[in-house]
Amino acid sequence: MARRNSLQEKIEARIAERGEASFLTREFADLGAKRQVLRALANTVAAGKLVRLGYGVYGPATRSRLTGQPVLTVPGGFLVAAREALTKLGVEWEPTEWENAYNEGRSTQIPVNPQVKVKGRFARKLRDGGMELRIDR
């Protein structure tokens, strides 16, 4: 349990008030030193209030009633959180051709795997559990 007005409590309050689909480590830099922020984020992940999606990328979570494991709680799921993280990282992306075809009614095939087309360089892996964001160039 976090102490009152601790860094972990401030991070949890910021997550609750913003209601965003993803968070970057640098968004909490104004709350304390880098190592303190990383430690508080790790404690928040251990408490099940955040899920680590990749290097410096986190998503809001709650504990599953079935398994007790932290589960990403974003309307729209992992794909929405990953796309928001890409935007926050300054990566230019667009939906894949398969997703555009489905959205325009040219196909009835629903894209199952989370996938985006990236313009430029991007080498990070974004994943939640067994699901990983696929990157097209």
N, C-alpha and C positions, 0 to 999 in steps of 0.2 A: 504494500500500500504506500502510495506516495505521500510525503509530508505536505502540509498546507503550504501553498505558494512555492512549491518546489518546481524545478525546471520541468520535470515530467508532467506535473499538474498543469503548468502553463502550456505545454505542447498539446496535451489532451484538450484543454479549453479552446485553443486555436483551431484544432481539428474540428471540434464540435460546432464552433461558430461559423466557420467557413463553409462546411458542407460540400467540399470539392471531392472529385473522384480520385485524385492522386496528389501527392505532396512530394516535394524535393527537399533534400537535407538543407539546402541553402535558404529555404523559406523560413527556417527557424534560427538562422545565424544571429539575428538580432537579440535572441534570448540569452545567449551565453557563449562561452568559448566552444570551439569546434569539437573538442574531445568530450566536453560535458554534454553537448547536444547529441552527439553520436551515442553516448552512454544512455542518455534519457530516451532516445528513440529505440535503442535495443531493449530497454526495460519496458517500454510501451508495447513493443512487438511481443515480448515475453508475457505481458499481461493479456494479450489477445485483443488489443484495441487498434492495432495496426498490423498490416501484412506487408512484408518486404517483397516488392515486385521486381527489383533489380538494384543495381549499384546506385545508391542515393535516391531511390524511388520507392515510395510507400503508398499504400492505399488503406482507407478506413476498414475496420473489421469488427465483427462480433463473434462470440463463441457459438459454434453449432450446437443445437440441442441434441443432435444425434450422436456426434462423435466427440464433441468437446474441443475440437480444433478450431482455430481462428478461420473465419470465412470472409472473403471480400464482400462488403455490403455497399455496392454501388448500383444504382438503377442503370440497367444496360449491361452490367457485368464487366468482365475483364477487358473487353475490347474498348469500352468507353474510357476506362481508367488508363489503359495503355495509350490511347490516342491523346488524351489530355496530357499525359506525361511527355509524349513526343512534342506536343505544342509548347509546353513549358520549357522543354530543353532546347527549343529553337530549331527543331528539325522540321523541314518541309515534307509533308506527306499528303497522300491522296488515297481515296478508296481504290481497290483493285478493279480490274476490268470485269471480273466475275461479279463483284458486288454491284457495280454500276449496271450490269446487264439485268440482275435481279430487280434492282430498284426501278429501272425503266420499264420493266415488264417484258424484256426480251428473253428471259429465261425463267423457268420455274425451279431451278436448282438453288437451294438456299446455301450460301457459303457457311460451312461449319467451322473451319479453323479461323482463328483471328489472324487477319493478314492485312497489311497496308503496303502501299508503294511509296518508297522513300526516294526523295530527290537529294542527291549528295551523299555524304558519308555518315554512317551510323553503325557502330560496332557493338553496342550494348545488347544484352539479352534481357527481355522483359518476360516474366513468367509468373503464373499463379498456380501453385500445385503442379499438376501435370500438363497444364495448358501454357504454350509459349507463343508469343507474337511472332508470326512469320513475316520476314521482310523481303519485298520484291524490289528490284532496282529498275 
